[in-house]
Amino acid sequence: MSWDISLILPLLALLMLASGFAGVLAGLFGVGGGIVLVPVFFFVFSGLGLDGPQLMQICLATSLASIIVTSIRSVHSHNKRGAVDWQILRGWAPGIVVGAVIGMLIAAQLRSEALAVIFGLLAGLVGLYMAFGKPDWRLGQAMPTGVTRAALSPLVGFLSVLMGIGGGSFGVPLMTLFNTPMHRAVATAAGFGLLIAVPSVLGFLFLPVTGAPPLTIGAVNLPAFAIAVSMTLITTPWGVKLAHALPAMLLRRAFAVFILIVAANMLRLAVSS
């Protein structure tokens, strides 16, 4: 396949800008950049003429691979401030890993259109929660254990892999609903991201993909991974600083509108393909 340089350069520029934006969002909200990177990867690869039935697998796997790097840095930074709740992380780790593996196995079997619809629907739910959720909503006064944890922890890993995201989008709301302080929830969710990304990416590395772009191992595209990681590592600290400088509720509402637009556009692309 021959690609026109006049097409490739703008798409690469878009990928760099979006990856930088994803890093800012990760610092602002603790949601991880995957919720931005997956649709951007989808748009960029589609723009290059790569519209095969496994396109979304490439987008999910490459996003999750970048989350490994950013989660390690994030956990390390938060842990230096004593913000990571290691008791929650240890208790929830087995279930999250199991859910991530199941999510990878199912994602490997689905068509790209089905995964795009799943992404759009789940992103829409995240956007609605960000838009209408109240900071004082509570389901309990402490993180659940026993049967409840055994049911919820695999669900976090499973849904996150189907979207190609880290633990923040589901982990932070879950922990705050169970009375975990926001800063501790964001820090601990970074650890969720690592638990989700590592086993799923290991599986995606051995997934055979037909019509993959150059320099792709399994379903992980190395150039897109390198660009995403380099930009998010630069811009994530900017998001952290911005989070302390701007009104939290205004940022939350703006992010909700952005995610709802992303979700609607992904559903539109999936239906029209």
N, C-alpha and C positions, 0 to 999 in steps of 0.2 A: 504494500500500500504506500503510495506517495502522498505526502502532505505538503500543502502550500505553506511556505514560511510566513506569508502574510496572514494566514489563519492561525498558525501555531503561536506566534509571538503574542498576539492579543490574549489568547487563551492562557498562556503561561503567566502573563501579567495579571489576568483575572485570578488565577490560582494563587499567586503570591499575595495579592490584596486580600482575597477571601481568607487565606490561611492566617494572615496577620490579624484580620478581624476576628477569626475564631479564637486566637490567643487572647485578644482583649476580652471577649465574652467569657472565656474560661476564668480569667482573673476577676471579672466583675461579678459573675453569678455562680461560679463553681460548677457549671453544667458540662464542661468539657467541650472541645471544639467540634466533635463529631456531628453535632446537630447542624452545623454550618458546612463542614467539610464534605459530608456525604452528598448533599445536593449539588455542591460545586463540582466535585469529582464527576458526578453524573452529567452535568452540563458540559464540562470540558471534554470528557471522553466522547460524549455524543457529538459535540462540535467537530471532533476529529474523525467522525464517521464510524466510531466504535459503538454499535448499537445491538450487539449480540444478546442472546438470551441470558448470559451470565454477567452482564455489565454491572448490575447492582452488587453482585458478589465481590467484584473488584473494588467498587466504591466502599463497601462495608469493611472489607479486609484491610485496605490501605488506610482507612480512617482509624481502625482499631490498632494497627501497627504504630501509627503516630501517637496514639494515646499511651502506649507503653512508655515511650520516652517522656512525654509531658507529665504523666502520672508519677513517674519516679522522681522527677524534679520537684513536683508539687508536694508529694508526701515528705520528701526530705526537708523542704522549706518549712512546711507546716509543723513538722516534728521538732524542728529547732526551737519553735515557739511553744512547744508542749500542747499543740491543739489537736493532735490525732488521738482519738479514743481507741486504743489498741484492744481493749476488752470487746468493744463492738466488732472491730475488724476481725479478731480471732473467732468470735462466735458465729459471725455471718459468712466467713470465708468459705467453708466447705460447700454450703448450699449455693453460693454465688458461682463458684467454679463449676459445679455440676450443671447449673442452669446455663452457664456460658457454653459449655461443651454441647449440651442438647441444642441450644440455639444455633451453634455453628453447623451441626449436623443437619438441622432442618433447613437453614438458610442455603446450604449447599445444594439442596434438592429442589428449591423453588425457582421459578422463572423470575427474570428481572422485573417484569411488570408487577408480579405479586408482591415482591419485596418493596417496590416503590409505593404500592398502595399501603402496605403495612407501615412503612416509614411515615407516609403522609398522615395516616390516622393517629399513630402514636404521637407524632410531633404536634398534631392538633390538640391532643389531650394535654400535653405539656404546656402548650401556649394558653389554653383555657385556664389551666391551674394558675399559671403565672399572672393571667389577667384578672381572675376573679377570686383566687384563693386568699384567705385572710391569715395574717401572721399569727393570730391567736387560735387558729383551728387546732384541735388536739383529738387524737384517737386514744391516747393513753399518756401516763406520766413517766413511762420508761420504755425503752426499746423492748419489744416482745422476745420471749424465749420459748423453748419447747416446741409444741406443734405449730404455733403461729409463725415462729421464726423459720421452722423447717419448710413451711409453705411459701413464705414471702421471699426468703433469700434466693431460692432458685429462680423465682419469677423476675427478680431484679436482673440477674445475669442473663436470663433467657431473652427478655424484652430488649435489653441493652444491645445484645449482639444482633438481633433482628434489625436494629436501627443503626448499628455501627458506631455506637456512642459509648462513653465511659459511664461511671456510676452516678454522676451528679444529677442528671435529669430526673432519675427516679429515686436515687439514694437520698439526696438533700431534702426533697419534700417528705419522703418517708420518715427520715430521722426527726425533722422538725415537727411533724404530726405526732411523734412520740416524745415530744418535749426535750429534744436535744438542742442545745443552743446553736444558732446559725453558724458561727465561726467553727465550732467543733464539728458540725454536720458537714460543712464544706471540706474541711481538712480530712475527715474520715472517708468521705465519698471519693476523694482522690485515690485512696487505697482500694476502694471498690473498683475503680477504673482499672487498676493494675490487675486485680483478680479476674476481671472480665476479659481484658484484652489478651493477656499472655496465653491462656489455653486456647482461646478461639483463634488467635493468629497462628499458633502452632498447627492447628488443623487446616486453616486456610492455605498455609504454605504448601500443603500436599494436595490441594484441590486441583484437579486438571481443568484448565479453562481453555476453551477453543476461541480463536480470534482475539487473544489478549494483546494489549499494546506492547511494544518492545520493552525489554528490561523488566519483565514481570515474572516473579517467582510464585508459582501457584496462583493465588488471586491477589497477591500484594504487588502493586506497581511501585518500583523503587524510585523513579524520578518524582512522582507525585508525593511519595512518602518523604523524600528528602526535602522537598520544597515546603511541605506542610510543617515538618518538625523544625526546620531552620527559622521559619517565620513565627511560629507559635512560641518558641523559646525566647524570641526577641520581644514579642508584644504582650505576653501574659503579665509581666510585671507592670506594664502600663495600665492594664485593666484593674490590677490590685490598687494602684494609686488612684485611679479614677473612681473606684468604688467608695473610697473614703472622702472624695471631694464633691460628689453629686448626690442629690436626694435619692434614697434607696427606692422609694415607691415609684418615682418617675422613671427610673431606670428599669424597674420590674415591668411596668406597663409598656414601655417602649420595646423591650425585649419580647414581650408577649405578642405584640402586634407583628413584629418581625417574624417570629416563629410561625404564627398563623398564616402569614403570607407565604412563607417557605413551604408549609404543609399543603396549602391549597395548590400551589404551583406544581409540587411533586405529584399530587393526585391528578392534576390536569394532564401532565406529561404521561403518566401511567395509563390513563384512560384513552388518550389520543394515540398512543403508540400501537 
